[in-house]
Amino acid sequence: EVKLVESGGGLVQAGGSLTLSCVVSGFTFDDYAIGWWRQAPGQGREGVSCISEYDNMTYYKDFVKGRFTISSDNAKNTVYLQMNNLKPEDTGVYYCSADWGCRPFGTSTWLTWGQPGHRGQGTQVTVSS
């Protein structure tokens, strides 16, 4: 059974840090790219960052560059999203999903990037001002 499980969300003050985890199972971790998405209250889901170990690629949306770092631990089948200098506008539910590569991630949507069934349920991040 394919599973992606996010954790690590919580409440933090502006300027603080959180590290999110996405633990995957049921498929070969090394063969996939893992992307992080978020959905703010009342907004659509937007891409945040992506990593693919097999072609050594990472991608960040401009609004998180320099603040967020994506990494992976293949031994643990886990992708991390280290979030520093958090802002209130970073508030939202954060999701991870898996697809074949990061190259289309930047121009894709939640519905167009991610293999069927390869999506997590999300973890809440709340940044207070």
trRosetta pair geometry for C-beta under 8 A, 3 or more apart (Angstrom, degrees):
i j d omega theta_ij theta_ji phi_ij phi_ji
1 25 7.6 29 85 108 71 99
1 26 5.0 -85 96 -103 36 137
2 24 8.0 -20 -165 -167 75 88
2 25 7.4 168 -147 92 34 56
2 26 3.8 -157 -91 104 38 137
2 27 5.5 20 -111 -25 99 109
2 117 5.2 96 68 134 136 108
2 118 5.7 -69 165 -92 142 69
3 23 7.8 -3 116 105 100 82
3 24 6.8 166 90 -152 61 45
3 25 4.8 4 53 55 101 93
3 26 5.5 110 8 -2 71 126
4 22 5.8 -4 -172 -174 97 100
4 23 7.4 160 -153 78 46 44
4 24 5.1 -10 -102 -102 76 81
4 34 7.9 163 -131 -135 130 107
4 96 5.2 -134 167 90 129 101
4 97 6.7 168 59 -104 170 35
4 98 6.5 -177 -71 -19 137 105
4 118 6.4 74 -23 -177 127 57
4 119 6.3 -98 48 162 132 11
4 120 3.8 -98 108 -63 98 90
5 22 7.1 153 73 -154 39 50
5 23 4.9 -19 60 58 95 94
5 24 7.9 179 19 -79 68 36
5 120 6.0 161 -93 -132 18 114
5 121 7.4 0 -123 25 59 97
6 9 7.3 44 140 -24 108 108
6 20 6.2 -12 -164 -176 98 109
6 21 6.9 153 -152 83 48 53
6 22 5.3 -18 -94 -98 71 74
6 94 6.3 -173 -172 100 151 86
6 95 6.5 -119 -32 -126 151 37
6 96 5.6 152 -76 5 105 102
6 120 4.6 111 -20 143 98 152
6 121 7.0 -145 29 60 100 62
6 122 5.9 -21 50 -150 142 12
6 123 4.1 -134 125 -16 111 108
7 20 7.1 159 83 -156 37 64
7 21 5.1 -13 60 58 86 100
7 23 7.5 10 11 -2 109 106
7 123 5.7 155 -111 -92 19 147
8 18 6.1 134 151 168 95 98
8 19 5.4 -88 -166 98 142 56
8 20 4.2 179 76 -115 128 41
8 21 5.0 120 -27 6 127 79
8 123 6.2 70 53 137 62 162
9 18 6.9 44 -126 172 36 149
9 20 6.4 28 -60 -103 68 100
9 93 7.9 -16 -108 -133 161 53
9 94 6.4 173 -82 32 116 110
9 123 3.5 177 -14 148 122 98
9 124 4.7 138 143 68 147 43
9 125 4.7 -113 -140 -65 97 65
9 126 7.9 76 172 -1 100 69
10 18 6.2 179 44 -117 95 130
10 124 7.7 93 -65 92 17 79
10 125 7.0 8 43 -119 39 57
10 126 7.3 -87 133 37 32 83
11 126 4.7 -19 -107 73 72 109
11 128 6.7 30 -174 -20 95 110
12 16 3.8 -139 171 88 113 139
12 17 7.1 -137 -167 51 156 22
12 18 5.6 -143 -23 -48 150 107
12 86 5.8 69 96 57 125 152
12 125 7.6 -26 21 -165 107 84
12 126 7.4 147 24 84 60 58
12 127 5.8 -24 74 -109 83 68
12 128 7.4 -170 93 20 32 81
13 16 5.0 101 61 -22 66 123
13 127 7.3 62 175 -162 13 68
13 128 5.4 -46 -111 67 56 93
14 86 6.3 -131 -134 96 43 75
14 87 5.9 35 -138 -126 98 40
14 88 5.9 -35 -83 -41 114 77
14 127 5.7 84 -83 168 63 104
14 128 6.6 -108 -24 90 79 45
14 129 5.3 32 -26 -120 134 46
15 85 6.0 -21 -135 -134 45 53
15 86 6.8 -55 22 52 12 66
16 86 5.4 -30 67 34 66 114
16 127 7.4 -172 49 -130 100 91
17 82 7.2 -6 -170 -177 111 79
17 83 6.2 163 -153 90 61 60
17 84 4.7 -11 -104 -107 105 61
17 85 7.6 19 -78 -15 80 37
17 86 6.7 168 -90 -18 31 105
18 83 5.0 -1 60 57 78 110
18 86 6.7 40 7 -57 96 145
18 125 6.2 -171 62 -127 160 112
19 80 5.8 -11 -176 -168 102 110
19 81 7.0 162 -157 79 53 48
19 82 5.0 -15 -108 -104 91 64
19 83 7.0 -178 -86 19 38 73
20 36 7.2 111 86 -127 140 134
20 80 6.8 149 80 -159 53 54
20 81 4.3 -2 55 53 105 101
20 83 6.9 44 -6 -11 98 114
20 94 5.6 -75 -113 106 163 149
20 123 6.1 167 -135 66 110 138
20 125 7.5 -64 -68 -65 122 123
21 78 5.5 -22 -164 -166 101 116
21 79 7.4 142 -159 78 51 45
21 80 5.7 -23 -100 -101 65 72
22 34 6.1 167 92 -180 142 135
22 36 7.3 -150 -34 -88 140 88
22 78 6.6 148 74 -157 50 61
22 79 4.5 -12 57 59 107 93
22 80 7.7 -161 19 -73 75 28
22 81 7.6 53 -14 -13 104 100
22 96 3.5 25 -118 1 147 169
22 120 6.3 -122 -137 -38 100 152
23 76 7.3 -73 -120 149 93 90
23 77 6.2 68 -162 102 67 90
23 78 5.0 -23 -97 -99 68 89
24 27 6.9 -54 159 54 115 90
24 29 5.6 138 80 -103 124 96
24 32 7.8 -132 163 67 168 139
24 34 7.0 -131 -39 -97 140 129
24 77 5.0 -120 63 164 76 102
24 78 7.4 176 12 -87 74 37
24 79 7.5 38 -15 0 112 98
24 96 7.9 -109 -66 118 101 132
24 98 6.6 80 -122 -58 145 138
25 77 6.3 85 -75 129 63 154
27 31 7.3 -101 154 57 96 113
27 32 6.6 53 119 -25 125 138
27 98 7.1 163 74 112 143 161
27 118 7.1 -24 11 -109 155 115
28 31 4.3 54 95 5 109 116
28 32 7.2 142 87 -11 66 94
29 32 6.6 -85 -160 39 32 100
29 72 8.0 166 165 -178 118 129
29 74 6.1 161 105 -142 130 72
29 77 4.5 -146 -69 -126 147 83
30 53 6.0 -75 -138 75 69 123
30 54 6.0 102 167 -66 77 100
30 74 6.1 37 -78 -137 93 122
31 54 6.7 38 -120 -45 30 147
32 52 7.4 -119 133 -122 35 90
32 98 4.3 12 167 -171 143 111
32 99 6.7 127 -160 62 93 17
32 100 6.8 -75 -128 -99 63 31
32 115 7.7 -84 -126 -1 125 129
32 118 7.5 -141 -148 -169 152 148
33 50 5.7 24 167 179 118 106
33 51 6.6 176 -156 89 77 35
33 52 3.6 -45 -97 -77 92 105
33 57 7.5 -31 -112 75 121 110
33 98 6.9 153 78 -153 47 60
33 99 5.7 -26 62 71 97 69
33 100 6.6 21 13 107 101 19
33 101 5.1 102 -18 -132 137 16
33 102 4.7 -169 -151 -49 149 75
33 105 7.2 -119 134 -57 142 126
34 50 7.0 171 89 -151 41 62
34 51 5.7 -10 58 59 86 85
34 52 7.6 156 15 -80 59 58
34 72 7.0 128 35 -92 132 124
34 79 4.3 -158 97 -31 152 162
34 96 5.8 2 -177 -173 100 114
34 97 7.4 162 -153 81 58 33
34 98 5.5 -28 -99 -97 67 76
35 47 6.3 -46 179 -139 125 99
35 48 7.7 139 174 50 78 72
35 49 7.1 176 -152 94 62 42
35 50 4.2 -20 -102 -101 84 91
35 51 7.9 170 -83 19 44 56
35 96 6.7 158 82 -153 45 62
35 97 5.4 -19 60 61 95 82
35 98 7.5 173 17 -87 77 27
35 99 6.8 4 -4 19 119 104
35 102 7.2 150 -79 -113 97 79
35 105 5.4 -179 -104 -133 133 127
35 113 6.3 19 24 132 164 126
35 114 7.1 -105 47 -73 122 91
36 47 7.6 104 85 -164 53 59
36 48 4.4 -52 102 65 98 116
36 49 4.9 14 42 53 111 82
36 50 7.3 -153 19 -72 67 47
36 70 6.8 -156 -1 -102 125 121
36 79 7.7 -152 -54 124 99 125
36 81 5.1 64 -80 -75 162 146
36 94 6.2 -9 -170 -172 102 102
36 95 7.2 149 -157 80 53 45
36 96 5.5 -31 -97 -96 62 76
37 45 5.0 30 162 175 127 106
37 46 6.5 165 -158 82 81 31
37 47 5.5 -50 -103 -102 80 43
37 48 6.0 174 -107 0 22 93
37 94 7.1 156 82 -156 46 54
37 95 4.6 -19 64 64 98 96
37 96 7.4 168 18 -89 78 26
37 97 6.7 18 -4 4 119 109
37 110 5.6 87 -150 -96 164 100
38 45 7.0 171 87 -149 24 68
38 46 6.2 -23 61 59 73 80
38 48 5.4 64 -7 -51 102 126
38 90 7.6 -44 172 -168 169 61
38 92 4.3 95 170 94 103 134
38 93 6.7 161 -155 80 64 42
38 94 4.8 -25 -98 -99 89 68
38 95 7.1 171 -86 17 35 74
38 125 7.5 -46 -132 38 124 123
39 43 6.2 -175 -166 83 64 84
39 44 6.8 -85 -127 152 93 24
39 45 4.4 -43 -76 -92 102 70
39 46 7.4 142 -88 11 51 68
39 92 5.1 176 79 -176 35 116
39 93 5.0 -11 55 55 94 92
39 95 7.3 31 -6 -6 101 114
39 122 7.7 -43 29 -122 110 141
40 43 4.2 33 64 30 91 130
40 89 7.3 -28 -103 -168 145 61
40 91 6.1 78 -127 90 89 74
40 92 4.1 -75 -81 -84 50 117
41 91 7.3 -15 -6 119 97 110
41 92 7.1 -144 -21 -105 57 73
43 46 7.4 -29 140 -18 120 108
43 92 7.5 -55 56 -111 117 129
44 109 7.9 -36 155 -152 129 110
44 110 7.6 -153 167 6 91 123
45 95 6.9 -21 -145 31 129 132
45 109 7.4 102 82 -177 93 78
45 110 4.0 35 89 -44 134 144
46 61 7.3 41 148 -79 107 170
47 50 7.2 -17 -172 -42 117 104
47 61 6.0 145 102 -54 82 123
47 105 5.8 154 -158 166 150 87
47 106 6.8 -152 93 -113 150 33
47 108 6.7 85 -53 72 142 80
47 109 7.8 -130 -33 -121 102 27
47 110 7.7 -173 -61 -65 74 66
47 113 7.2 29 -87 52 125 148
48 60 7.6 -24 156 -145 57 63
48 61 5.7 -87 -141 14 31 118
48 64 5.8 48 -167 -9 85 156
48 68 6.9 -46 166 108 108 172
48 81 7.3 38 114 -142 135 145
48 94 7.3 -18 -3 -135 156 99
49 58 7.1 -7 -175 -175 99 90
49 59 6.3 167 -155 88 53 62
49 60 5.0 -6 -107 -105 94 65
49 61 6.9 -106 -63 4 59 78
49 64 6.4 -89 -52 88 107 145
49 68 5.9 -139 -43 119 144 131
49 70 4.4 -177 141 -45 134 133
49 81 6.3 146 55 -121 134 110
50 57 7.6 -6 111 119 97 97
50 58 6.9 166 87 -155 57 47
50 59 4.3 7 49 49 98 107
50 70 7.1 117 70 109 11 175
50 102 3.9 155 121 -127 128 105
50 105 4.1 -99 -32 -106 157 176
51 57 7.2 169 -150 93 42 59
51 58 5.0 -6 -104 -106 78 80
51 59 7.7 -157 -67 22 43 69
51 70 4.6 -160 -44 133 120 123
51 71 7.1 145 -103 -108 165 13
51 72 5.6 -177 118 -31 142 115
51 79 6.0 171 52 -139 127 122
51 102 6.8 31 -83 -72 5 139
52 55 5.4 16 108 42 116 88
52 56 7.7 -41 94 8 72 13
52 57 4.9 10 51 55 97 98
52 58 8.0 -170 25 -73 59 43
52 101 5.8 -8 -68 -136 166 54
52 102 4.8 -144 -8 -16 113 105
53 56 6.9 21 -163 -79 38 47
53 72 5.7 -100 -58 68 116 144
53 74 6.4 51 -89 -71 178 116
55 101 7.0 19 24 -133 139 103
55 102 7.9 -146 68 27 115 102
57 101 7.6 36 58 -167 147 83
57 102 4.8 -162 114 47 122 133
57 103 7.4 -29 165 -57 166 71
58 70 5.6 169 -145 68 115 112
58 102 7.2 -111 -131 -160 17 173
59 102 4.8 172 -4 171 124 123
59 105 5.4 146 75 69 152 131
59 106 6.0 -120 178 -55 137 99
60 64 5.4 -125 -171 83 105 96
60 65 4.7 130 113 -83 132 75
60 68 6.4 163 -133 74 120 104
60 70 7.3 -174 -78 -2 91 113
61 64 5.5 65 66 20 82 99
61 65 7.4 -132 95 -33 37 85
61 106 7.2 155 -91 -127 72 82
62 65 5.6 -39 -146 1 37 119
64 67 5.4 -106 -164 62 58 100
64 68 4.0 -10 170 16 116 124
64 83 7.7 -63 -149 -123 115 88
64 90 8.0 97 -98 -111 98 110
65 68 7.7 -49 -76 42 18 84
67 83 6.8 22 140 -159 92 61
67 84 5.3 -145 -167 71 65 75
67 85 4.8 -103 -131 62 107 106
67 86 7.6 135 173 -76 126 42
68 81 6.1 -11 -168 -175 112 90
68 82 6.6 153 -158 82 54 56
68 83 5.1 -11 -105 -105 89 67
68 84 7.2 -176 -79 24 39 70
69 81 7.5 159 79 -157 43 44
69 82 4.4 -6 57 56 94 110
69 84 7.8 29 -1 -1 96 107
70 79 6.7 -2 -170 -180 94 102
70 80 7.0 162 -153 85 46 57
70 81 5.5 -14 -100 -104 74 71
70 82 7.8 -158 -71 22 26 74
71 79 7.2 169 89 -156 38 61
71 80 5.0 -9 61 56 86 103
71 82 7.1 24 9 -8 108 108
72 78 6.8 167 -153 93 63 49
72 79 4.7 -28 -100 -103 88 72
72 80 7.1 -177 -85 15 34 75
73 76 4.3 20 106 34 117 107
73 77 7.8 -36 92 18 75 19
73 78 4.9 3 52 61 100 95
73 79 8.0 -169 21 -80 65 31
73 80 7.3 50 -9 -17 98 108
74 77 7.1 28 -165 -75 37 44
79 96 6.5 152 69 -141 124 147
81 94 7.2 -138 63 176 152 145
83 86 5.6 55 141 -79 108 101
83 90 6.9 143 -175 180 136 150
83 125 7.5 21 59 -143 166 152
86 90 5.0 -108 -158 53 85 149
86 125 7.7 -131 -145 170 140 121
86 127 4.6 -148 143 -110 115 135
87 90 5.1 112 58 -11 68 100
87 127 6.1 87 103 124 22 156
88 91 5.9 -17 -179 -17 53 114
88 127 5.0 -152 -101 100 36 101
88 128 7.0 17 -101 -157 93 12
88 129 4.7 -17 -61 -62 133 96
89 127 7.8 -38 32 65 30 132
90 125 6.4 -57 133 122 91 129
90 127 5.1 59 63 -6 96 145
91 125 6.2 -155 -132 105 42 77
91 126 5.2 34 -131 -129 103 48
91 127 5.0 -130 -62 29 85 82
92 124 7.9 -136 127 -144 25 58
92 125 6.2 4 57 58 51 94
93 122 4.1 19 170 -179 111 135
93 123 6.9 151 -157 69 69 25
93 124 5.5 -37 -100 -95 73 61
93 125 7.5 156 -103 18 22 74
94 122 6.3 143 70 -151 36 75
94 123 5.4 -27 60 61 91 80
94 124 7.8 161 14 -101 78 12
94 125 5.6 43 -17 -8 115 118
95 110 7.6 49 75 -130 141 119
95 119 6.6 8 172 -173 122 91
95 120 5.3 179 -158 69 74 92
95 121 7.5 -149 -119 93 95 11
95 122 4.6 -41 -79 -87 84 81
96 119 7.6 174 95 -151 46 50
96 120 4.8 44 52 6 77 130
97 110 7.5 133 -11 -150 154 72
97 113 6.9 123 95 117 132 80
97 114 3.6 -32 160 -113 138 121
97 115 7.8 172 171 31 95 60
97 118 5.8 94 -167 115 74 80
97 119 4.3 -11 -105 -105 101 75
97 120 6.8 -133 -69 8 57 76
98 114 6.6 82 55 -138 37 69
98 115 5.9 -32 94 25 82 105
98 118 4.0 -88 54 165 96 128
98 119 7.9 -143 18 -68 69 45
99 105 7.7 163 58 -83 131 89
99 113 5.2 -94 -19 -176 160 73
99 114 5.2 -91 -55 -83 107 26
99 115 5.5 160 -104 -28 61 77
99 118 7.1 156 -63 91 55 138
100 115 7.6 96 -36 -58 76 108
101 104 6.9 82 87 14 92 85
101 105 7.9 -131 117 -32 56 94
102 105 4.8 -36 -161 -7 59 130
104 107 6.1 -77 -168 56 65 91
104 108 5.1 71 137 -45 91 118
104 113 6.4 -175 105 -97 101 112
105 108 5.6 -67 -140 29 27 116
105 113 5.7 99 -116 -147 60 160
108 112 4.7 -140 -158 88 92 103
108 113 3.5 85 132 -38 149 118
109 112 4.9 73 48 18 80 99
109 113 6.8 160 66 8 31 90
110 113 7.1 -70 -126 51 18 82
110 114 7.0 -3 -173 6 53 138
114 118 5.7 -163 -176 81 79 93
114 119 5.4 46 177 -73 141 101
115 118 4.0 47 66 14 91 134
